[in-house]
Amino acid sequence: MQTRPLGRTGIDVSLYCLGSMTWGTQNSEAEGHAQIDAALDAGINFIDTAEMYPTTPLSAGTQGRTEEIIGTWFAKTGRRDDVVIATKVIGDGYDRIREGGPISPTTIDAAVESSLRRLQTDYIDLYQLHWPNRGSYHFRKWHSFDPTGQDRTAPADITACLEALDAHVKAGRIRAIGLSNESAWGTMQFLNIAGANGLPRVASIQNEYSLLCRHYDLDLAELTHHEDVGLLAFSPLATGILTGKYLDGATPPGSRKSIGPELGGRLTDRVDAPLRAYLDLAREHGLDPVHLALAFCAQRPFMTSIIFGATTMDQLATALGAADITLSDEVLDGIAAIHRTFPIPM
């Protein structure tokens, strides 16, 4: 398993990162523990979670359970130092977790304390802001920039959050900080404000990236390359679409589609043609579609780690097999040709 540097932190993380957002609903505690064991045996040292998980579905009754499952694994095994753990503080719009409201020094303090307790640890390796207070163009909202609701006081808000995070870094509760669902402008604001004020520097950005969702390829790719802010790609299989299991309207029992039929707005008529083209390309070259999708992400120059999840051990084993795959120039040329024909299917 390859490892890559997490920004300028001195922390090395595995190229593949175990996602956890199904633990506590679709997966039991025992299944979550088994996934961690298998992932670590395969060389993974990186687990991503969030205070709002599990999200399949999200409910007040299960919120935080995913972190608790990771915490009981730490307590059972004593292997806290073998894992780089990343978690997140939720943004505005989720009053089922606290009392709602934007990310602020107050919510950061409360969220860090709660995550540490659930995780049964005294430090978090990577603490991420789940999405920006000013709003995000992610989650199928990226057709054009909408300035309405964009608060010009964002730099002051960012400064306050960085100061709160700095206090936790100095206290040893957080080792590094990251962003999620951010834009190029927002990421640069965090970097500039941190640099000017001696505050923690953003190490990573967790945004969606896959064969079907490549908005990151332009401004963010350039920015994060030059600034050493690595991408942690989520949904590299496009919530399972790229496996082909949802073709022709299929809904496998227990799948994410069985819980949310539109898969967060991803499953539309526009996806069918490029999906079939990628599946044909994989078949032509004797590749598992999962390996095609994950290995493509792994070969992007701005990639730090690829976050994938699984609900079965068979799915986990298939995903882990991608670590041994390097796509040929012929396959990469095929991907480029499909992308030119279907540049923005999602």
VOPAGU-2260 file (C-alpha; in pm, 1 decimal, decimal comma):
REM VOPAGU-2260
SITE   aa  ch    i         X         Y         Z
SITE  MET   A    0       0,0       0,0       0,0
SITE  GLN   A    1     144,3     335,3    -103,5
SITE  THR   A    2     152,7     620,4     145,3
SITE  ARG   A    3     151,1     990,7      68,3
SITE  PRO   A    4     223,4    1300,0     277,4
SITE  LEU   A    5     -74,9    1478,0     432,4
SITE  GLY   A    6       2,2    1832,5     323,2
SITE  ARG   A    7     299,8    1973,4     512,4
SITE  THR   A    8     211,2    1804,9     841,8
SITE  GLY   A    9     473,2    1529,7     842,9
SITE  ILE   A   10     191,4    1273,7     868,0
SITE  ASP   A   11     187,4     999,3     604,1
SITE  VAL   A   12    -144,3     842,3     508,5
SITE  SER   A   13    -225,8     540,5     295,8
SITE  LEU   A   14    -334,4     606,4     -62,1
SITE  TYR   A   15    -665,2     438,2      21,3
SITE  CYS   A   16    -871,2     549,9     319,4
SITE  LEU   A   17   -1144,7     343,5     483,3
SITE  GLY   A   18   -1476,9     526,8     487,7
SITE  SER   A   19   -1714,0     454,3     771,9
SITE  MET   A   20   -2046,9     629,8     721,1
SITE  THR   A   21   -2250,0     307,1     707,2
SITE  TRP   A   22   -2133,3     182,3    1047,0
SITE  GLY   A   23   -2417,6     203,8    1291,1
SITE  THR   A   24   -2702,8     160,0    1042,6
SITE  GLN   A   25   -2617,4     -57,0     740,6
SITE  ASN   A   26   -2327,7    -215,1     930,5
SITE  SER   A   27   -2312,6    -339,3    1287,8
SITE  GLU   A   28   -2034,7    -272,5    1537,1
SITE  ALA   A   29   -1888,4    -617,9    1470,8
SITE  GLU   A   30   -1890,6    -556,5    1095,7
SITE  GLY   A   31   -1725,2    -216,6    1139,2
SITE  HIS   A   32   -1453,6    -374,6    1353,7
SITE  ALA   A   33   -1399,9    -649,7    1094,6
SITE  GLN   A   34   -1360,6    -389,6     820,2
SITE  ILE   A   35   -1098,9    -201,7    1022,2
SITE  ASP   A   36    -906,3    -523,6    1086,0
SITE  ALA   A   37    -908,4    -618,1     717,5
SITE  ALA   A   38    -813,2    -269,7     602,5
SITE  LEU   A   39    -518,1    -248,9     839,3
SITE  ASP   A   40    -404,8    -596,7     734,6
SITE  ALA   A   41    -400,1    -464,9     375,5
SITE  GLY   A   42    -178,4    -170,3     470,6
SITE  ILE   A   43    -438,7     102,2     518,9
SITE  ASN   A   44    -364,0     334,7     810,3
SITE  PHE   A   45    -628,9     601,3     744,1
SITE  ILE   A   46    -996,5     603,5     854,1
SITE  ASP   A   47   -1239,2     884,1     777,7
SITE  THR   A   48   -1549,2     956,9     984,4
SITE  ALA   A   49   -1760,5    1252,2    1102,6
SITE  GLU   A   50   -1969,3    1354,9    1398,8
SITE  MET   A   51   -2285,6    1325,5    1184,8
SITE  TYR   A   52   -2225,3     962,7    1078,1
SITE  PRO   A   53   -2389,1     726,0    1001,5
SITE  THR   A   54   -2582,0     892,7     721,0
SITE  THR   A   55   -2760,4     596,0     567,7
SITE  PRO   A   56   -3001,7     722,8     681,4
SITE  LEU   A   57   -2917,3    1019,8     905,2
SITE  SER   A   58   -3117,9    1030,0    1226,6
SITE  ALA   A   59   -3091,5    1172,0    1576,2
SITE  GLY   A   60   -3110,5     820,6    1715,9
SITE  THR   A   61   -2794,0     697,3    1543,4
SITE  GLN   A   62   -2589,7    1017,7    1505,2
SITE  GLY   A   63   -2239,6     969,9    1645,5
SITE  ARG   A   64   -2264,5     593,3    1642,3
SITE  THR   A   65   -1992,5     557,6    1378,0
SITE  GLU   A   66   -1736,8     735,2    1595,4
SITE  GLU   A   67   -1845,3     516,7    1886,7
SITE  ILE   A   68   -1779,5     201,0    1683,3
SITE  ILE   A   69   -1429,5     321,5    1600,8
SITE  GLY   A   70   -1382,1     407,8    1968,3
SITE  THR   A   71   -1474,9      59,4    2084,3
SITE  TRP   A   72   -1228,7     -84,7    1832,4
SITE  PHE   A   73    -953,1     136,0    1978,2
SITE  ALA   A   74   -1048,3      26,1    2330,1
SITE  LYS   A   75   -1058,9    -342,0    2233,4
SITE  THR   A   76    -735,1    -353,7    2034,1
SITE  GLY   A   77    -518,0     -81,1    2189,1
SITE  ARG   A   78    -407,3      11,0    1835,0
SITE  ARG   A   79    -482,3     383,1    1841,9
SITE  ASP   A   80    -131,4     472,5    1725,2
SITE  ASP   A   81    -165,5     246,8    1418,5
SITE  VAL   A   82    -442,9     463,6    1274,6
SITE  VAL   A   83    -462,0     815,4    1133,8
SITE  ILE   A   84    -817,0     915,0    1224,9
SITE  ALA   A   85    -998,7    1195,7    1044,0
SITE  THR   A   86   -1331,6    1333,6    1159,6
SITE  LYS   A   87   -1541,2    1644,2    1089,9
SITE  VAL   A   88   -1751,1    1912,4    1254,2
SITE  ILE   A   89   -2088,5    1960,4    1090,0
SITE  GLY   A   90   -2206,9    2287,5     936,7
SITE  ASP   A   91   -2535,2    2473,6     935,4
SITE  GLY   A   92   -2861,9    2295,8     868,5
SITE  TYR   A   93   -2831,6    1990,2    1092,8
SITE  ASP   A   94   -3000,6    2079,9    1420,7
SITE  ARG   A   95   -3044,0    1707,0    1492,5
SITE  ILE   A   96   -2680,2    1709,9    1604,6
SITE  ARG   A   97   -2666,5    2020,0    1821,9
SITE  GLU   A   98   -2885,8    2326,0    1802,6
SITE  GLY   A   99   -2797,5    2395,0    1441,8
SITE  GLY   A  100   -2616,6    2707,5    1334,2
SITE  PRO   A  101   -2288,3    2757,0    1151,3
SITE  ILE   A  102   -1946,2    2628,8    1245,0
SITE  SER   A  103   -1807,4    2862,3    1513,1
SITE  PRO   A  104   -1563,9    2854,1    1803,9
SITE  THR   A  105   -1850,7    2736,9    2025,0
SITE  THR   A  106   -1958,9    2451,7    1797,3
SITE  ILE   A  107   -1597,5    2350,5    1729,5
SITE  ASP   A  108   -1527,4    2324,4    2102,9
SITE  ALA   A  109   -1840,7    2117,2    2164,7
SITE  ALA   A  110   -1784,4    1894,5    1862,4
SITE  VAL   A  111   -1418,4    1822,9    1940,7
SITE  GLU   A  112   -1505,7    1726,1    2298,2
SITE  SER   A  113   -1786,7    1495,8    2183,6
SITE  SER   A  114   -1578,6    1330,5    1909,7
SITE  LEU   A  115   -1288,7    1265,0    2147,0
SITE  ARG   A  116   -1527,7    1101,5    2393,1
SITE  ARG   A  117   -1696,2     882,3    2131,6
SITE  LEU   A  118   -1365,4     784,9    1970,5
SITE  GLN   A  119   -1214,8     702,7    2310,6
SITE  THR   A  120    -898,1     892,5    2226,8
SITE  ASP   A  121    -725,9    1205,8    2349,3
SITE  TYR   A  122    -631,5    1335,7    2002,5
SITE  ILE   A  123    -768,9    1359,4    1649,6
SITE  ASP   A  124    -517,4    1337,2    1365,8
SITE  LEU   A  125    -713,1    1537,0    1106,8
SITE  TYR   A  126   -1005,1    1761,8    1201,1
SITE  GLN   A  127   -1212,4    1884,4     906,6
SITE  LEU   A  128   -1482,7    2146,9     856,9
SITE  HIS   A  129   -1756,5    1948,6     684,5
SITE  TRP   A  130   -1866,2    2235,8     458,4
SITE  PRO   A  131   -1824,2    2614,9     456,5
SITE  ASN   A  132   -2058,6    2840,5     649,0
SITE  ARG   A  133   -2118,5    3057,9     343,8
SITE  GLY   A  134   -2262,7    2757,7     158,0
SITE  SER   A  135   -2117,2    2506,9     -84,8
SITE  TYR   A  136   -2162,4    2449,6    -455,4
SITE  HIS   A  137   -2128,9    2076,9    -392,8
SITE  PHE   A  138   -2411,8    1826,3    -352,4
SITE  ARG   A  139   -2538,1    1887,8    -709,8
SITE  LYS   A  140   -2543,8    2267,8    -668,0
SITE  TRP   A  141   -2255,5    2345,3    -901,7
SITE  HIS   A  142   -2420,0    2458,5   -1223,4
SITE  SER   A  143   -2316,8    2820,9   -1164,4
SITE  PHE   A  144   -2197,1    3048,4    -887,2
SITE  ASP   A  145   -2480,8    3212,6    -693,5
SITE  PRO   A  146   -2365,2    3515,3    -491,5
SITE  THR   A  147   -2693,4    3546,0    -303,9
SITE  GLY   A  148   -2640,4    3441,2      52,8
SITE  GLN   A  149   -2262,9    3472,4      19,7
SITE  ASP   A  150   -2153,3    3671,4     322,5
SITE  ARG   A  151   -1863,4    3911,5     261,5
SITE  THR   A  152   -1766,8    3875,1     627,6
SITE  ALA   A  153   -1636,5    3524,4     550,8
SITE  PRO   A  154   -1269,6    3616,9     621,4
SITE  ALA   A  155   -1357,4    3723,5     978,0
SITE  ASP   A  156   -1557,7    3403,2    1022,5
SITE  ILE   A  157   -1265,8    3194,4     893,0
SITE  THR   A  158   -1027,2    3370,8    1128,7
SITE  ALA   A  159   -1245,0    3295,0    1430,0
SITE  CYS   A  160   -1268,5    2926,5    1336,6
SITE  LEU   A  161    -893,8    2900,3    1278,8
SITE  GLU   A  162    -826,8    3059,9    1617,4
SITE  ALA   A  163   -1053,1    2803,7    1784,4
SITE  LEU   A  164    -881,3    2519,5    1600,6
SITE  ASP   A  165    -542,4    2664,8    1695,8
SITE  ALA   A  166    -631,2    2636,6    2064,7
SITE  HIS   A  167    -706,0    2266,2    2018,8
SITE  VAL   A  168    -384,7    2211,8    1821,2
SITE  LYS   A  169    -180,4    2378,5    2094,8
SITE  ALA   A  170    -357,4    2166,4    2357,3
SITE  GLY   A  171    -268,1    1848,3    2166,4
SITE  ARG   A  172    -627,9    1752,1    2086,8
SITE  ILE   A  173    -586,7    1805,4    1710,0
SITE  ARG   A  174    -276,6    1734,9    1500,9
SITE  ALA   A  175    -385,2    1884,7    1166,2
SITE  ILE   A  176    -684,4    2055,0    1006,9
SITE  GLY   A  177    -863,1    2014,0     676,0
SITE  LEU   A  178   -1157,5    2136,0     472,6
SITE  SER   A  179   -1441,4    1955,5     298,5
SITE  ASN   A  180   -1678,2    2052,7      16,0
SITE  GLU   A  181   -1477,0    2371,3     -31,5
SITE  SER   A  182   -1399,3    2592,8    -329,3
SITE  ALA   A  183   -1070,5    2734,8    -457,6
SITE  TRP   A  184   -1153,4    3079,6    -317,8
SITE  GLY   A  185   -1242,4    2940,9      22,8
SITE  THR   A  186    -932,1    2723,4      42,8
SITE  MET   A  187    -709,3    3017,9     -45,7
SITE  GLN   A  188    -877,6    3230,4     221,4
SITE  PHE   A  189    -793,7    2970,4     485,2
SITE  LEU   A  190    -433,7    2948,8     364,1
SITE  ASN   A  191    -379,6    3326,1     349,7
SITE  ILE   A  192    -538,8    3396,7     687,2
SITE  ALA   A  193    -344,7    3115,1     851,8
SITE  GLY   A  194     -18,2    3235,5     703,1
SITE  ALA   A  195     -73,7    3597,3     802,8
SITE  ASN   A  196    -170,7    3515,1    1160,4
SITE  GLY   A  197      38,8    3213,5    1253,5
SITE  LEU   A  198    -265,7    2986,1    1264,9
SITE  PRO   A  199    -293,1    2618,1    1162,3
SITE  ARG   A  200    -241,7    2555,2     792,3
SITE  VAL   A  201    -496,4    2351,9     598,3
SITE  ALA   A  202    -346,7    2012,2     512,9
SITE  SER   A  203    -619,4    1866,6     292,1
SITE  ILE   A  204    -952,9    1916,8     124,1
SITE  GLN   A  205   -1214,7    1640,5     111,2
SITE  ASN   A  206   -1423,5    1687,6    -202,0
SITE  GLU   A  207   -1615,0    1455,1    -430,4
SITE  TYR   A  208   -1411,2    1309,1    -716,9
SITE  SER   A  209   -1470,4    1020,1    -956,0
SITE  LEU   A  210   -1478,9     931,2   -1324,8
SITE  LEU   A  211   -1826,2    1086,8   -1331,8
SITE  CYS   A  212   -1751,2    1390,6   -1114,6
SITE  ARG   A  213   -1435,2    1578,4   -1212,0
SITE  HIS   A  214   -1501,3    1939,5   -1114,9
SITE  TYR   A  215   -1180,5    1930,4    -908,5
SITE  ASP   A  216    -961,4    1895,4   -1218,6
SITE  LEU   A  217    -929,1    2269,4   -1287,4
SITE  ASP   A  218    -880,2    2554,1   -1036,7
SITE  LEU   A  219    -873,3    2339,9    -723,7
SITE  ALA   A  220    -623,1    2099,4    -876,5
SITE  GLU   A  221    -384,7    2384,2    -959,5
SITE  LEU   A  222    -427,0    2552,4    -622,2
SITE  THR   A  223    -380,9    2242,4    -412,9
SITE  HIS   A  224     -83,3    2123,1    -618,8
SITE  HIS   A  225     109,1    2445,0    -561,4
SITE  GLU   A  226      -1,0    2485,1    -199,3
SITE  ASP   A  227      54,5    2121,9     -88,0
SITE  VAL   A  228    -308,6    2072,5       7,8
SITE  GLY   A  229    -393,1    1715,9     -88,6
SITE  LEU   A  230    -727,9    1592,0    -211,8
SITE  LEU   A  231    -908,6    1331,9      -4,8
SITE  ALA   A  232   -1156,6    1209,5    -265,0
SITE  PHE   A  233   -1497,9    1093,7    -146,9
SITE  SER   A  234   -1747,6     894,2    -354,0
SITE  PRO   A  235   -1478,6     764,3    -595,4
SITE  LEU   A  236   -1730,6     500,2    -708,0
SITE  ALA   A  237   -2005,3     764,7    -740,1
SITE  THR   A  238   -2200,2     603,4    -452,8
SITE  GLY   A  239   -2174,0     266,3    -625,8
SITE  ILE   A  240   -2292,3     379,6    -969,0
SITE  LEU   A  241   -1954,2     303,0   -1128,9
SITE  THR   A  242   -1977,5     -63,2   -1023,5
SITE  GLY   A  243   -2265,3    -104,9   -1269,1
SITE  LYS   A  244   -2491,6    -256,4   -1005,2
SITE  TYR   A  245   -2768,7      -1,5   -1066,0
SITE  LEU   A  246   -2788,1     -48,7   -1443,4
SITE  ASP   A  247   -3133,0     -70,9   -1600,3
SITE  GLY   A  248   -3302,5      44,4   -1281,7
SITE  ALA   A  249   -3168,5    -232,9   -1058,9
SITE  THR   A  250   -3184,9    -175,5    -681,5
SITE  PRO   A  251   -2991,3    -444,9    -494,9
SITE  PRO   A  252   -3136,1    -515,3    -149,0
SITE  GLY   A  253   -2949,6    -330,3     124,2
SITE  SER   A  254   -2773,1    -101,9    -122,1
SITE  ARG   A  255   -2748,0     272,9     -79,0
SITE  LYS   A  256   -3003,5     316,6    -358,1
SITE  SER   A  257   -3254,2     115,1    -155,0
SITE  ILE   A  258   -3227,1     388,8     110,4
SITE  GLY   A  259   -3203,0     694,8    -118,6
SITE  PRO   A  260   -3329,7     615,8    -470,2
SITE  GLU   A  261   -3167,0     915,7    -640,7
SITE  LEU   A  262   -2832,4     868,5    -462,3
SITE  GLY   A  263   -2813,9    1233,4    -363,8
SITE  GLY   A  264   -2914,3    1351,9    -711,0
SITE  ARG   A  265   -2637,9    1154,0    -884,0
SITE  LEU   A  266   -2853,4     894,3   -1056,5
SITE  THR   A  267   -2999,0    1076,7   -1357,7
SITE  ASP   A  268   -3051,1    1001,6   -1726,5
SITE  ARG   A  269   -2726,6    1186,3   -1806,3
SITE  VAL   A  270   -2520,2     923,6   -1624,4
SITE  ASP   A  271   -2627,3     617,6   -1821,4
SITE  ALA   A  272   -2425,8     672,4   -2142,5
SITE  PRO   A  273   -2089,9     759,7   -1980,7
SITE  LEU   A  274   -2136,5     482,5   -1724,6
SITE  ARG   A  275   -2185,1     223,8   -1998,4
SITE  ALA   A  276   -1881,0     361,7   -2180,7
SITE  TYR   A  277   -1663,4     321,3   -1870,3
SITE  LEU   A  278   -1798,1     -28,2   -1808,1
SITE  ASP   A  279   -1721,7    -121,2   -2170,4
SITE  LEU   A  280   -1369,4      19,8   -2134,3
SITE  ALA   A  281   -1310,0    -186,3   -1821,2
SITE  ARG   A  282   -1440,7    -500,2   -1995,0
SITE  GLU   A  283   -1223,5    -436,3   -2301,1
SITE  HIS   A  284    -910,0    -430,9   -2085,7
SITE  GLY   A  285   -1006,0    -710,6   -1847,7
SITE  LEU   A  286   -1049,0    -479,0   -1550,2
SITE  ASP   A  287   -1301,9    -486,4   -1269,1
SITE  PRO   A  288   -1500,3    -160,4   -1297,3
SITE  VAL   A  289   -1420,3     -90,9    -930,5
SITE  HIS   A  290   -1048,8    -115,9   -1005,4
SITE  LEU   A  291   -1081,1     110,2   -1309,4
SITE  ALA   A  292   -1256,3     378,7   -1105,5
SITE  LEU   A  293   -1030,0     364,8    -801,2
SITE  ALA   A  294    -701,0     326,7    -989,3
SITE  PHE   A  295    -790,7     627,0   -1205,3
SITE  CYS   A  296    -828,0     838,0    -891,6
SITE  ALA   A  297    -501,1     700,8    -753,8
SITE  GLN   A  298    -311,7     815,6   -1064,0
SITE  ARG   A  299    -432,3    1175,6   -1049,2
SITE  PRO   A  300    -139,0    1407,4    -963,7
SITE  PHE   A  301    -322,3    1593,4    -685,9
SITE  MET   A  302    -447,7    1287,1    -499,2
SITE  THR   A  303    -349,5    1225,6    -137,8
SITE  SER   A  304    -600,2     955,0     -43,3
SITE  ILE   A  305    -914,3     792,2    -184,1
SITE  ILE   A  306   -1198,7     735,5      62,0
SITE  PHE   A  307   -1406,6     428,8     -13,7
SITE  GLY   A  308   -1673,0     251,2     188,8
SITE  ALA   A  309   -1815,5     -98,3     186,1
SITE  THR   A  310   -2114,1    -273,5     337,6
SITE  THR   A  311   -1984,3    -627,3     282,3
SITE  MET   A  312   -1644,5    -789,4     323,2
SITE  ASP   A  313   -1655,9    -897,1     -42,4
SITE  GLN   A  314   -1696,8    -532,9    -147,6
SITE  LEU   A  315   -1409,6    -435,7      81,0
SITE  ALA   A  316   -1183,6    -704,2     -66,5
SITE  THR   A  317   -1261,8    -591,3    -421,3
SITE  ALA   A  318   -1184,6    -228,7    -340,5
SITE  LEU   A  319    -859,1    -320,5    -167,5
SITE  GLY   A  320    -752,8    -502,6    -485,2
SITE  ALA   A  321    -729,8    -168,4    -664,6
SITE  ALA   A  322    -411,6     -91,3    -471,6
SITE  ASP   A  323    -226,7    -335,8    -698,6
SITE  ILE   A  324    -358,1    -185,4   -1024,0
SITE  THR   A  325    -179,4      68,2   -1246,0
SITE  LEU   A  326    -377,0     177,8   -1550,4
SITE  SER   A  327    -194,3     165,8   -1883,1
SITE  ASP   A  328    -162,4     464,7   -2115,5
SITE  GLU   A  329    -412,7     294,7   -2345,0
SITE  VAL   A  330    -670,7     277,0   -2065,9
SITE  LEU   A  331    -601,8     637,4   -1963,1
SITE  ASP   A  332    -644,4     746,9   -2325,3
SITE  GLY   A  333    -979,1     566,1   -2329,8
SITE  ILE   A  334   -1087,4     747,6   -2013,8
SITE  ALA   A  335    -984,6    1080,6   -2164,3
SITE  ALA   A  336   -1189,1    1012,7   -2477,8
SITE  ILE   A  337   -1499,8     928,1   -2275,0
SITE  HIS   A  338   -1450,8    1236,4   -2058,9
SITE  ARG   A  339   -1430,3    1460,0   -2366,7
SITE  THR   A  340   -1763,3    1320,2   -2486,1
SITE  PHE   A  341   -1932,2    1336,0   -2142,7
SITE  PRO   A  342   -1747,7    1607,0   -1946,6
SITE  ILE   A  343   -2007,6    1680,8   -1677,4
SITE  PRO   A  344   -2253,6    1391,7   -1639,7
SITE  MET   A  345   -2312,2    1474,6   -1272,1
